[in-house]
Amino acid sequence: MQIQRVEVPGLAHYSYVVSASGKAVVIDPKRDVDTYLDDAAVRGLQITHILETHIHADYASGALALAKATGAEMWLSAHDKGEDFVYAFPHHEFRDREELRVEEMRFVALHTPGHTPEHLSFVLYDSKRDAAVPIALFSGDFLFVGSVGRPDLLGEAAKQRLARELFRSQQERIAHLPDGVEVYPAHGAGSMCGSGMSDRPQTTLGYERKTNAFLNQSNESDFITRVLSTVPPFPDYYRRMKRVNSAGPTLLAGFPGQKCFTAAEVRAAAEGGAAVVLDLRRPEAFGGAHVPGSINIGAGNSLSMWAAWVVPYERPIYMVGDESCSYEEAARSLIRVGLDEVQGYLKGGIFGWIEAGFEQAHIPQISVEELHAKRDAFLLDVRGDGEWRSGHIENAHHIMAGDIERNSGTLPKEREINVICGSGYRSSITTSLLQRQNFKKLANVSGGMTAWNRRKLPTVQGTEA
């Protein structure tokens, strides 16, 4: 028997291919399912079943697409009935304590609600070794390495109830499992489905029982207080992604985004905001010249999360990159979070736009030394709450980058706004969003707080923004 982990950096998403005797079961698949198909072809595997731990909020599920491509059966939670989000497409309803047997693999479903009401974990047995001793727990978003899943996905009214369920799940529903069981979670460090996750991709149940502060909490009230006080920021797109995954993501006909468009075509498509121009270049390149109204999110591991957070849904997307950019990888990042309307990319990148003679927009990039020399500068810090509390520039204003559009009305359009983050990546996203809202006086701080601290420039600590 083999357990193979498939990781999506940025989203910090783990899916798994469990195989034995030529058969394979895929758990929590990502949207671009060719990864599993290619792997199965190379290893001579038949994918027979697809399992999901829950209706995901942070990425678009690949279960439907993989089932269509392979004919595999989808075994999904039967415990969604009467809840806010319900699977709306045909599947086998996998119930608490029910078993799935494939060759020597035996999966037993455990209903472990708390992160979501319908959440399942899967206990794996290897009948060739010992049919009665479990070897693995696929814990989804219920149990992470060093943490547990956030219980606030359904809003204020439900989070107390879900936090209590989460406590019972870890105190009662996995209590019978031995310490030696290996734990394979659906996410690692960097995911916002829980707080304080370890960098390690897997663990054992015994180790978590001894070291995980949440599993060590034996008092329900104290557990609820702790877990609700440590939840990460709540991305608005989580609600939409829950709806997408419960209805079933659109089955894409081919891989989007590989068509080339001229500058004139992109300009016509984007006129009046009908389409989104997504600039994938580094902040300094974007600042030097870009298509007016475009959003800057640099290509790479963070593209999926930030695009899901700030790019408008249901609008056509045209990408702008440079010679280092892979448009295929960028399109994969977008469809993984349900941004399916990827049309293609600008021919020649920004140089194609410039050579066409069209208007360009610019955002000044300033150094931390230049910022430090400014007097009475309006400084906007767009890092996360924890980063802000650990040290920030005195008199800076704090709005986390993902919340900037709904809070932009609190910012002074008449003043120059200098935007800073950890390195310049999130601040460039922010300045591009503010420029779209007709803020004229903007500057992006290159190198961000990393450069500021390396220059040993002064900071203060605290929670006030």
Secondary structure by P-SEA (a helix, b strand, c coil): cbbbbbbbccccbbbbbbbcccbbbbccccccaaaaaaaaaaacccccbbbbcccccccccaaaaaaaaccbbbbccccccccccccccccccccccbbbbcccbbbbbbbccccccbbbbbbbbcccccccccccccccccccccbbbbccccccccaaaaaaaaaaaaacccccccccbbbbccccccccccccccccccccaaaaaacccccccccaaaaaaaaaacccccccaaaaaaaaaaacccccccccccccccaaaaaaaaccccbbbbbcccaaaaaaccccbbbbbbcccaaaaaaaccccccbbbbbbbcccccaaaaaaaaaaacccccccccccaaaaaaaaccbbbbbbbbcaaaaaaccccbbbbcccaaaaaacccccbbbbcccccccccccccccbbbbbbcccaaaaaaaaaaaaaacccbbbbbcccaaaaaaacccccccccc
